[in-house]
Amino acid sequence: MTKETYLQKVQTLKKWAYAYYVLDNPLASDEEYDKLYHEVLDFEQAHPDQIAEDSPTKRVGGIIREEFSKAKHIKRMWSMEDVFSNDEVSEWIRRVEKNVGRCEYFCEPKFDGASMNLLYSEGKLVRAITRGDGVMGEEVTDNVRTIRSVPLSIDYEGLIEIRGEVVIRKDDFEKINEERLAQGESLFANPRNAAAGSLRQLDSSITAKRRLVFYPWGLGENTLEKAKLSEKMAFVYSLGFLEPPYAQECYGLDDIEVFYQKLISLRDKIPMMMDGMVIKVDEVSKQEELGYTVKFPKWMCAYKFPAIEKVTRLRDITLQVGRTGVVTPVAEIEPVNIEGATVSRATLHNFDEIERKDIRIGDSVIIIRSGDVIPKIIKVLKERRNGTEQKVGRPTQCPTCGSELLDEGALIKCQNLHCPDRVINSIIHFARKGCMDIDGLGSKIVELLVKEGIIKDIMGLYFIKAEDLVHLEGFKEKKINNLLEAIEASKGVPLYRLINAMGIEHIGEVASKALALEFGLGIVDATFEQITAIEGIGEEMANSLLEFMRVNHDFVLELFEMIQPTVEKKIEAAENPFKGKTVVLTGTMSQSRGEIKEMLEKLGAKVSGSVSKKTDFVIYGEDAGSKLDKAQSLGVVTLTEDEMKAML
């Protein structure tokens, strides 16, 4: 076989595979495909230096890695705001259209899988990264190359990030579990777990057998000059990607609700697990104008499907002690299957709720679960009682350490700072992503380290030695070295992550960033007045921080000394015409409004999304709309992009 004939056969194989895996319209029999596949494979084995980059033989996997490396997304991958009712969608639309006027919306199913970012450079798939924390994820390119619905090459110049969901179809999920059962392996709980677990296989040949499917839903880095997201996605589908079923343009609340109800009616027929519908503002310019909150884009939301209800029996109530000492009751129920997930526990929130609903051990209860929401008991079927049910009393002693509990009504707390459960949960929180991000320090290892007396608090992590771990089951030299290196690598993290890792009640990542920027290491001695002066931090958060620092003042200073966190200095902008001014951007400019917004904020301006009497400047580009009109009617100073630059 000549190389030219080989390349022709590769193209035929690709065409047949695309028709089978993407179009669901086979062009050849399995026998014909297998015959051609082995002809291609024989040539490649005889001429390994001539193998085509996009040969279908590269899909079988076989690459074995010791671990996954971290990789950074070019553009951040965001979470989505959840809405659960028609009223909440109406309110979301009102907020959107108040800022940018009437919109068209692009709606599509929200599949329940593992989010993935594919990076193509000059038409070649060069990297596949899991969502991770939105900024960094795990690089799983070798595994993603085995997914038949992911093109290895596309007709696109430059860089483009194509985002989507890796899923397993329901029938394939059942087959995988049947195979695992036959081999004596543990079963996957649901298709999402199966998809995520398959992507994290160190042996890519295992991933290749898992029947994974990739559905694109968005873009990161790209240079597509199209006015609408739906037009950009149509281009993506034309490159050879699977097109999600039933996507639709909607023109307001009524259209959105009709399409939403249609998807619910098709829930059992669509072969992938769905937990809702995604609503996106379609016009790209309006997306840019709306911008982002700390957590999610203001131009998209997930309209979650109604919770699924099931009846089961409450077998027992167990108690959990959190890192702040709060004792939470947990319902142990007879296992019940809800949308592919086996549920055996449900939240009860607190003992006031148990009393209010008169929940008793042995009761028949209705539980609901919606998407990622933790299952909860919504009703007790009292008419089914037979007299054997047992009332639940309020606990007076900690289930873990036995110390006396403080009953504050809604909250019952263990006040023993050395309670093992408090220690364990505080260390788990300390090590997680978004905090110290200590890779390999999962909950099971933390429990083991505390149980064995190797550590007694978060500070103890930094005194662990290799000889402390060698006697533990499963701890071989490489695992020990990796854990110790990960702990050491956590030193020098940005201060806000250390503050977040301390687990101060009511103080999350956003507040931690504001506090770190304002006070630096002086946060231990900040006053109530200084703390509440920070925008977005109220009295409850301030009191929580002050109480934590009062009790743990010296301990926090020791942590600072040990970890040596990186302190970001608050840079005061030099004097300029925009410092301290409120600015609104509208219209299309020579660079993205996001870039201009970032530049103005560095100059000390506050960039707002809406025009009011308090607005100082409206900077506008081409096709400026209602915001420019409103600015002119209010007498607000308006500037073209060139006039803004001239002022600087």
C-alpha distance (Angstrom), angle and dihedral (degrees) to the residues before:
residue distance angle dihedral
M1 . . .
T2 3.79 . .
K3 3.79 121.8 .
E4 3.80 89.8 -111.5
T5 3.83 91.0 54.8
Y6 3.81 89.6 46.3
L7 3.83 91.9 53.3
Q8 3.81 90.5 48.6
K9 3.81 90.2 52.9
V10 3.83 90.7 48.2
Q11 3.82 88.8 54.9
T12 3.81 90.9 49.1
L13 3.81 90.8 49.9
K14 3.81 90.6 49.7
K15 3.81 90.7 49.6
W16 3.81 92.0 50.0
A17 3.83 92.5 45.8
Y18 3.82 92.0 49.4
A19 3.81 91.3 50.3
Y20 3.82 91.0 48.8
Y21 3.82 102.1 40.8
V22 3.81 102.8 29.7
L23 3.81 107.9 24.0
D24 3.83 94.4 33.1
N25 3.82 86.6 -138.4
P26 3.85 109.9 113.7
L27 3.82 117.0 -146.9
A28 3.81 95.6 -171.2
S29 3.78 139.5 29.3
D30 3.80 120.9 -101.7
E31 3.82 88.4 -110.4
E32 3.83 92.1 54.4
Y33 3.81 92.0 46.8
D34 3.82 93.0 48.8
K35 3.82 91.7 48.2
L36 3.82 93.0 51.2
Y37 3.81 91.4 42.4
H38 3.80 92.2 56.8
E39 3.82 91.9 46.7
V40 3.81 88.2 56.0
L41 3.80 91.5 44.2
D42 3.83 92.4 50.8
F43 3.81 90.8 53.6
E44 3.83 91.8 48.0
Q45 3.80 92.4 50.4
A46 3.81 89.7 51.0
H47 3.83 93.0 44.1
P48 3.82 107.9 30.4
D49 3.82 90.9 164.1
Q50 3.83 91.7 61.2
I51 3.83 100.9 51.4
A52 3.82 112.5 136.6
E53 3.83 114.4 -118.3
D54 3.80 91.8 -128.6
S55 3.79 98.5 41.4
P56 3.84 112.4 144.6
T57 3.82 88.6 -130.6
K58 3.82 87.6 74.7
R59 3.80 88.8 68.4
V60 3.81 95.8 73.2
G61 3.79 94.2 76.5
G62 3.76 122.0 -152.0
I63 3.80 97.9 161.3
I64 3.81 110.2 127.4
R65 3.81 119.5 -159.0
E66 3.77 129.6 -168.1
E67 3.81 92.5 -143.1
F68 3.82 142.1 -20.0
S69 3.78 120.6 -96.9
K70 3.80 124.4 -139.6
A71 3.79 120.0 -108.6
K72 3.81 133.2 -174.3
H73 3.79 125.7 -126.2
I74 3.81 114.2 -128.0
K75 3.82 89.6 -137.8
R76 3.80 120.2 27.2
M77 3.83 118.9 -101.1
W78 3.80 108.0 -133.0
S79 3.79 134.4 -152.2
M80 3.81 120.6 -126.5
E81 3.77 133.0 -117.6
D82 3.83 110.4 -116.1
V83 3.81 122.7 -136.1
F84 3.80 122.4 -175.3
S85 3.81 108.4 -172.1
N86 3.79 144.1 35.9
D87 3.82 88.7 -106.2
E88 3.81 91.6 54.6
V89 3.83 90.9 48.9
S90 3.81 88.7 50.0
E91 3.81 90.5 52.2
W92 3.82 91.2 47.3
I93 3.82 91.1 51.4
R94 3.81 90.2 47.5
R95 3.82 90.7 54.7
V96 3.81 91.6 47.6
E97 3.80 97.3 46.8
K98 3.79 93.1 42.8
N99 3.83 86.6 66.5
V100 3.81 104.3 35.2
G101 3.81 106.7 16.7
R102 3.80 127.7 -120.6
C103 3.81 113.8 -9.1
E104 3.76 142.5 -164.4
Y105 3.81 114.0 -130.9
F106 3.80 130.7 -146.2
C107 3.83 110.4 -148.3
E108 3.80 129.6 -173.4
P109 3.83 139.7 156.0
K110 3.80 118.0 -76.3
F111 3.79 106.0 -133.0
D112 3.79 120.1 -153.0
G113 3.80 105.7 -127.5
A114 3.80 142.8 93.8
S115 3.82 118.6 -52.8
M116 3.81 115.2 -125.6
N117 3.80 136.3 -172.9
L118 3.82 117.6 -151.9
L119 3.80 118.0 -162.4
Y120 3.81 117.8 -157.9
S121 3.80 122.0 -172.1
E122 3.81 119.5 -168.3
G123 3.80 88.9 -16.2
K124 3.84 97.4 -50.7
L125 3.80 126.9 111.6
V126 3.81 101.9 -119.5
R127 3.79 103.9 162.9
A128 3.82 141.8 12.9
I129 3.80 116.7 -165.3
T130 3.81 130.2 -175.9
R131 3.81 116.4 -126.1
G132 3.82 93.3 -105.8
D133 3.80 109.9 163.9
G134 3.81 92.0 -23.1
V135 3.81 93.6 -98.0
M136 3.82 101.3 52.3
G137 3.79 128.9 24.7
E138 3.81 140.0 164.1
E139 3.78 118.2 -78.1
V140 3.85 107.0 -125.4
T141 3.82 100.6 161.5
D142 3.82 96.0 136.3
N143 3.79 90.8 55.3
V144 3.81 95.6 44.3
R145 3.82 90.4 51.9
T146 3.82 86.6 67.8
I147 3.83 92.3 60.6
R148 3.81 106.3 101.2
S149 3.84 94.8 -151.5
V150 3.83 91.5 58.0
P151 3.84 110.0 87.1
L152 3.80 112.7 -135.9
S153 3.81 89.3 -151.0
I154 3.82 133.1 22.9
D155 3.80 137.0 -174.5
Y156 3.82 98.2 -102.8
E157 3.79 132.7 111.6
G158 3.79 122.5 -143.2
L159 3.81 126.4 8.1
I160 3.80 125.2 -30.4
E161 3.81 130.6 169.5
I162 3.81 113.2 -152.6
R163 3.80 113.5 -165.8
G164 3.77 126.0 -161.4
E165 3.79 149.0 130.3
V166 3.78 126.3 -79.0
V167 3.80 106.6 -146.7
I168 3.78 141.5 168.1
R169 3.78 117.6 -135.0
K170 3.81 114.4 -119.0
D171 3.81 95.7 -114.3
D172 3.82 91.9 47.5
F173 3.81 89.0 49.7
E174 3.81 90.0 56.1
K175 3.82 90.7 49.2
I176 3.82 91.9 50.2
N177 3.81 91.4 51.6
E178 3.82 91.1 46.9
E179 3.81 89.0 53.6
R180 3.82 91.9 47.3
L181 3.81 91.1 48.8
A182 3.81 90.8 51.6
Q183 3.82 89.9 50.9
G184 3.81 92.9 47.8
E185 3.82 93.4 -112.6
S186 3.81 126.0 140.9
L187 3.81 115.0 -93.4
F188 3.80 125.5 -115.5
A189 3.81 112.3 -111.0
N190 3.83 95.0 -138.3
P191 3.83 141.5 -16.3
R192 3.81 93.2 -92.1
N193 3.82 92.2 56.6
A194 3.79 89.3 45.9
A195 3.82 91.7 52.5
A196 3.82 93.8 46.5
G197 3.81 92.1 45.3
S198 3.79 92.0 48.8
L199 3.80 92.0 53.2
R200 3.81 90.7 53.7
Q201 3.81 96.2 54.6
L202 3.80 110.7 127.0
D203 3.82 88.3 -150.2
S204 3.83 107.5 64.5
S205 3.82 92.4 -160.4
I206 3.83 87.6 69.1
T207 3.82 90.0 52.9
A208 3.81 89.1 50.6
K209 3.81 90.3 61.1
R210 3.82 95.4 51.3
R211 3.85 99.6 82.7
L212 3.81 94.6 -127.5
V213 3.82 120.3 -179.6
F214 3.82 128.7 -159.2
Y215 3.83 121.9 -147.4
P216 3.84 116.3 -175.5
W217 3.81 117.3 -137.4
G218 3.80 105.1 165.3
L219 3.79 152.4 -6.2
G220 3.77 138.0 -109.8
E221 3.79 119.3 -178.6
N222 3.83 111.0 14.6
T223 3.81 142.5 134.6
L224 3.81 98.0 -144.6
E225 3.80 109.3 144.1
K226 3.79 98.7 -151.6
A227 3.79 125.0 131.7
K228 3.82 96.6 -139.3
L229 3.79 135.2 48.3
S230 3.83 89.6 -136.3
E231 3.83 88.4 58.4
K232 3.81 91.1 49.9
M233 3.81 90.8 49.8
A234 3.82 91.4 48.1
F235 3.81 86.6 56.8
V236 3.82 90.3 49.8
Y237 3.81 91.2 52.2
S238 3.81 89.1 50.1
L239 3.82 88.8 59.5
G240 3.80 89.8 67.8
F241 3.81 103.9 -85.4
L242 3.79 125.5 134.6
E243 3.80 114.4 -95.8
P244 3.83 113.5 -136.7
P245 3.82 113.0 -119.6
Y246 3.80 121.7 -104.2
A247 3.85 101.3 8.4
Q248 3.82 109.6 164.6
E249 3.81 144.4 -176.3
C250 3.82 111.7 -121.7
Y251 3.80 128.5 -167.1
G252 3.80 104.5 -158.8
L253 3.79 145.1 -28.8
D254 3.81 96.2 -53.6
D255 3.81 93.6 52.3
I256 3.81 91.0 46.2
E257 3.82 92.9 51.0
V258 3.83 93.0 48.1
F259 3.82 91.3 51.7
Y260 3.82 91.3 44.1
Q261 3.82 91.3 54.2
K262 3.81 89.4 47.2
L263 3.81 91.0 55.4
I264 3.80 90.8 48.5
S265 3.82 89.4 53.2
L266 3.83 89.1 51.0
R267 3.81 93.8 45.4
D268 3.80 94.1 108.0
K269 3.82 94.4 40.7
I270 3.81 99.5 51.2
P271 3.82 105.2 87.9
M272 3.84 95.4 -136.7
M273 3.79 128.1 70.3
M274 3.82 110.2 -101.0
D275 3.80 125.6 -169.5
G276 3.79 98.8 179.0
M277 3.80 148.4 -37.5
V278 3.81 126.9 -76.7
I279 3.82 117.8 -134.4
K280 3.82 117.4 -162.1
V281 3.79 132.8 177.2
D282 3.81 100.3 -115.8
E283 3.82 101.6 -152.4
V284 3.82 108.8 86.4
S285 3.83 93.6 -152.3
K286 3.80 90.4 56.0
Q287 3.82 90.8 48.3
E288 3.81 88.8 55.9
E289 3.78 91.6 46.6
L290 3.81 92.7 51.1
G291 3.82 92.8 47.5
Y292 3.79 125.8 175.1
T293 3.78 144.0 -57.3
V294 3.80 119.6 -140.2
K295 3.81 90.2 -86.0
F296 3.80 110.5 26.5
P297 3.81 147.2 7.8
K298 3.80 114.5 -85.4
W299 3.81 89.1 -141.3
M300 3.79 99.8 63.9
C301 3.79 139.4 46.4
A302 3.81 140.6 172.3
Y303 3.82 114.5 -117.8
K304 3.79 98.3 -154.3
F305 3.79 121.9 -144.4
P306 3.82 118.5 -112.0
A307 3.77 114.8 -81.0
I308 3.80 115.5 -96.8
E309 3.80 115.1 -122.9
K310 3.81 126.1 -148.0
V311 3.81 133.4 175.5
T312 3.79 117.8 -129.5
R313 3.82 140.1 147.4
L314 3.80 127.5 -95.7
R315 3.80 105.5 -127.1
D316 3.80 99.9 177.6
I317 3.80 145.9 -25.9
T318 3.80 119.3 -121.2
L319 3.80 128.3 -172.1
Q320 3.81 128.3 -125.3
V321 3.80 124.5 -164.1
G322 3.82 113.6 -149.6
R323 3.80 128.7 -154.0
T324 3.84 91.6 -92.3
G325 3.80 91.4 50.7
V326 3.82 96.5 -106.5
V327 3.81 110.8 147.8
T328 3.82 110.8 -139.4
P329 3.82 123.4 -167.5
V330 3.81 115.1 -134.3
A331 3.80 123.9 -161.5
E332 3.81 114.6 -130.6
I333 3.81 104.6 -155.0
E334 3.78 136.5 -178.7
P335 3.83 103.5 -88.6
V336 3.80 114.1 -95.5
N337 3.81 130.5 -179.7
I338 3.81 115.9 -122.6
E339 3.81 117.4 178.6
G340 3.79 94.0 -29.4
A341 3.82 95.5 -44.1
T342 3.80 122.5 107.4
V343 3.78 107.6 -135.9
S344 3.81 119.7 -161.3
R345 3.83 101.8 154.8
A346 3.79 135.3 48.4
T347 3.80 134.2 -173.0
L348 3.80 120.8 -107.7
H349 3.84 96.2 -178.4
N350 3.83 97.3 -150.7
F351 3.81 145.1 -19.1
D352 3.79 93.4 -94.8
E353 3.80 87.6 64.9
I354 3.82 91.4 49.2
E355 3.80 89.5 53.6
R356 3.81 94.3 43.2
K357 3.82 93.0 52.0
D358 3.83 92.6 35.9
I359 3.81 91.0 -129.7
R360 3.81 113.7 -174.7
I361 3.80 133.9 -174.9
G362 3.81 107.5 -99.3
D363 3.84 94.5 30.3
S364 3.79 123.1 138.2
V365 3.80 104.8 -123.5
I366 3.81 140.1 -177.8
I367 3.80 114.2 -127.0
I368 3.80 128.5 -171.3
R369 3.77 132.3 -156.9
S370 3.80 125.3 -174.5
G371 3.78 118.2 -174.5
D372 3.79 109.5 -62.0
V373 3.80 93.6 -10.1
I374 3.80 112.7 121.5
P375 3.83 110.0 -109.0
K376 3.79 113.6 -101.9
I377 3.80 138.1 -173.6
I378 3.81 110.9 -110.5
K379 3.80 101.4 171.9
V380 3.80 142.3 17.1
L381 3.82 115.6 -141.4
K382 3.81 94.9 -140.4
E383 3.81 93.3 172.2
R384 3.82 88.5 68.5
R385 3.81 94.1 59.5
N386 3.83 117.2 120.7
G387 3.81 100.3 -172.9
T388 3.82 97.6 -96.0
E389 3.82 94.0 95.6
Q390 3.82 117.3 114.9
K391 3.80 126.4 -139.5
V392 3.80 117.1 -125.6
G393 3.80 117.7 -125.7
R394 3.80 127.1 -154.2
P395 3.83 110.0 -100.1
T396 3.80 119.4 -117.5
Q397 3.82 99.5 -175.0
C398 3.80 129.5 53.0
P399 3.84 109.1 -103.9
T400 3.81 90.0 -141.2
C401 3.81 108.9 39.7
G402 3.83 101.1 13.9
S403 3.81 94.5 -127.8
E404 3.82 120.3 143.3
L405 3.80 114.0 -86.3
L406 3.80 125.5 -130.7
D407 3.83 109.0 -128.9
E408 3.82 110.3 -153.7
G409 3.80 94.8 168.2
A410 3.81 105.2 -110.2
L411 3.82 90.7 30.2
I412 3.79 128.8 46.8
K413 3.81 113.6 -166.6
C414 3.77 140.2 -166.9
Q415 3.81 105.9 -141.2
N416 3.80 96.4 -167.8
L417 3.84 104.7 112.6
H418 3.81 89.2 -162.2
C419 3.81 95.0 54.0
P420 3.85 104.3 133.5
D421 3.82 93.6 -131.2
R422 3.81 91.8 51.7
V423 3.79 90.1 48.4
I424 3.83 93.7 46.6
N425 3.81 94.7 48.1
S426 3.79 93.2 45.2
I427 3.83 90.5 52.6
I428 3.83 92.3 46.3
H429 3.81 88.9 52.5
F430 3.81 91.3 45.2
A431 3.82 92.5 54.6
R432 3.80 99.5 43.6
K433 3.81 128.1 105.8
G434 3.78 113.2 -80.1
C435 3.80 88.3 33.4
M436 3.82 121.4 54.5
D437 3.84 92.6 -32.0
I438 3.81 95.3 -146.8
D439 3.80 101.9 -176.8
G440 3.81 114.3 -137.5
L441 3.81 95.9 17.6
G442 3.80 98.3 114.1
S443 3.79 128.5 164.0
K444 3.83 95.1 -92.0
I445 3.81 92.7 53.5
V446 3.82 91.8 46.2
E447 3.83 90.3 51.4
L448 3.80 89.9 49.9
L449 3.82 94.1 48.3
V450 3.81 91.9 50.4
K451 3.80 93.8 43.1
E452 3.82 90.8 51.5
G453 3.82 90.6 49.3
I454 3.80 92.5 -119.4
I455 3.82 91.7 127.4
K456 3.80 131.7 19.2
D457 3.83 99.9 -178.6
I458 3.81 141.6 0.8
M459 3.81 91.7 -79.8
G460 3.80 88.9 60.2
L461 3.81 90.3 68.0
Y462 3.80 90.0 72.5
F463 3.81 93.3 55.2
I464 3.82 97.8 52.6
K465 3.81 113.7 123.3
A466 3.79 129.1 -163.1
E467 3.81 91.2 -111.3
D468 3.83 89.3 59.1
L469 3.81 90.2 63.3
V470 3.81 107.0 37.2
H471 3.82 93.7 88.7
L472 3.83 93.9 53.0
E473 3.80 118.3 104.1
G474 3.80 112.8 -102.9
F475 3.80 94.8 13.1
K476 3.78 107.5 124.4
E477 3.81 124.5 169.6
K478 3.81 95.7 -91.0
K479 3.81 94.3 48.2
I480 3.81 91.0 48.1
N481 3.81 92.5 49.2
N482 3.81 92.6 47.1
L483 3.82 92.2 51.3
L484 3.81 94.3 47.0
E485 3.81 91.0 46.8
A486 3.83 90.9 50.2
I487 3.81 91.0 51.1
E488 3.80 91.2 48.4
A489 3.83 91.1 46.7
S490 3.81 89.8 57.5
K491 3.79 90.0 69.7
G492 3.77 114.0 101.0
V493 3.83 95.1 29.6
P494 3.81 117.4 154.0
L495 3.81 109.8 -78.3
Y496 3.81 93.7 -119.1
R497 3.82 90.7 61.9
L498 3.80 91.0 52.7
I499 3.83 90.7 49.5
N500 3.81 89.8 49.3
A501 3.82 89.9 47.4
M502 3.81 92.4 57.0
G503 3.81 88.8 72.7
I504 3.80 97.5 -131.7
E505 3.80 108.7 -178.5
H506 3.85 113.1 -103.5
I507 3.84 91.9 5.0
G508 3.81 111.0 111.2
E509 3.79 134.0 166.6
V510 3.82 96.8 -73.4
A511 3.81 93.8 49.6
S512 3.82 90.2 43.7
K513 3.81 90.6 56.8
A514 3.81 92.3 49.9
L515 3.81 92.6 47.2
A516 3.81 94.0 46.4
L517 3.80 91.7 50.1
E518 3.81 93.1 47.2
F519 3.82 101.7 42.5
G520 3.80 109.5 14.2
L521 3.82 110.9 -168.1
G522 3.81 87.8 -18.0
I523 3.80 88.7 79.0
V524 3.81 88.9 100.7
D525 3.82 90.3 68.5
A526 3.83 100.5 35.7
T527 3.82 115.5 134.2
F528 3.79 129.5 -131.7
E529 3.81 91.6 -108.9
Q530 3.82 92.7 50.1
I531 3.81 93.2 48.2
T532 3.81 96.9 47.4
A533 3.81 89.9 48.2
I534 3.82 88.2 71.3
E535 3.80 112.0 95.9
G536 3.82 111.7 -107.9
I537 3.82 96.8 18.2
G538 3.79 114.8 108.6
E539 3.80 135.8 -170.9
E540 3.82 96.3 -88.1
M541 3.81 91.6 53.9
A542 3.82 91.4 44.9
N543 3.80 93.2 50.7
S544 3.80 91.3 47.7
L545 3.82 91.0 51.8
L546 3.81 93.2 46.0
E547 3.81 92.9 49.5
F548 3.82 91.4 48.2
M549 3.80 92.4 50.3
R550 3.82 92.0 45.2
V551 3.82 91.7 55.6
N552 3.82 97.2 36.9
H553 3.83 103.0 29.9
D554 3.81 98.0 125.2
F555 3.81 93.4 37.4
V556 3.83 91.1 54.8
L557 3.81 90.8 50.1
E558 3.82 88.9 52.2
L559 3.82 89.2 50.9
F560 3.80 90.5 51.3
E561 3.81 89.6 50.4
M562 3.81 92.6 48.7
I563 3.81 99.7 42.5
Q564 3.81 99.7 33.3
P565 3.82 93.5 -153.2
T566 3.79 120.1 -151.2
V567 3.79 109.6 -105.7
E568 3.78 116.3 -150.0
K569 3.79 110.2 -144.1
K570 3.77 118.8 -132.0
I571 3.80 104.1 -119.0
E572 3.76 115.6 -150.6
A573 3.81 110.1 -142.6
A574 3.82 116.1 -121.4
E575 3.77 117.3 -111.4
N576 3.81 111.7 -76.4
P577 3.82 137.7 146.5
F578 3.83 92.8 -93.7
K579 3.81 101.0 45.9
G580 3.81 109.8 121.5
K581 3.82 91.7 2.0
T582 3.82 128.5 126.4
V583 3.79 110.7 -125.3
V584 3.83 132.6 -173.3
L585 3.83 123.2 -161.4
T586 3.81 123.3 -153.4
G587 3.80 138.3 165.0
T588 3.82 131.8 22.8
M589 3.82 117.8 -50.9
S590 3.80 137.7 -177.6
Q591 3.81 90.7 -93.5
S592 3.79 130.2 27.9
R593 3.79 117.5 -76.6
G594 3.80 87.6 -125.4
E595 3.81 90.4 62.9
I596 3.81 92.2 45.8
K597 3.82 90.3 47.6
E598 3.81 90.9 52.4
M599 3.83 91.0 48.9
L600 3.82 92.8 50.1
E601 3.81 92.8 47.1
K602 3.81 89.6 53.7
L603 3.81 86.5 54.0
G604 3.81 88.9 56.7
A605 3.81 98.5 -101.1
K606 3.78 124.8 138.3
V607 3.82 108.6 -132.1
S608 3.81 111.3 -151.8
G609 3.79 130.8 -169.1
S610 3.81 96.8 -139.9
V611 3.82 137.4 47.5
S612 3.81 121.4 -120.2
K613 3.80 139.4 151.5
K614 3.82 87.5 -85.2
T615 3.83 92.0 60.1
D616 3.82 112.4 110.6
F617 3.81 100.8 -170.2
V618 3.81 137.7 12.4
I619 3.80 110.8 -160.4
Y620 3.80 111.8 -162.4
G621 3.78 140.7 -172.3
E622 3.81 134.9 -177.0
D623 3.83 119.2 -35.8
A624 3.82 92.3 17.9
G625 3.78 108.5 174.1
S626 3.78 140.0 -179.1
K627 3.81 95.5 -14.8
L628 3.79 92.2 61.7
D629 3.82 90.7 46.9
K630 3.80 91.1 50.1
A631 3.82 92.3 47.9
Q632 3.79 91.1 52.6
S633 3.82 92.1 48.0
L634 3.83 90.3 51.5
G635 3.80 94.2 45.4
V636 3.83 93.4 -115.4
V637 3.82 115.1 159.9
T638 3.83 110.1 -102.2
L639 3.81 123.8 -157.7
T640 3.78 134.1 -174.0
E641 3.80 116.8 -133.4
D642 3.82 89.8 -103.4
E643 3.82 91.5 50.7
M644 3.79 89.9 51.2
K645 3.82 91.0 52.2
A646 3.81 91.4 46.6
M647 3.83 89.7 55.6
L648 3.81 88.9 55.4
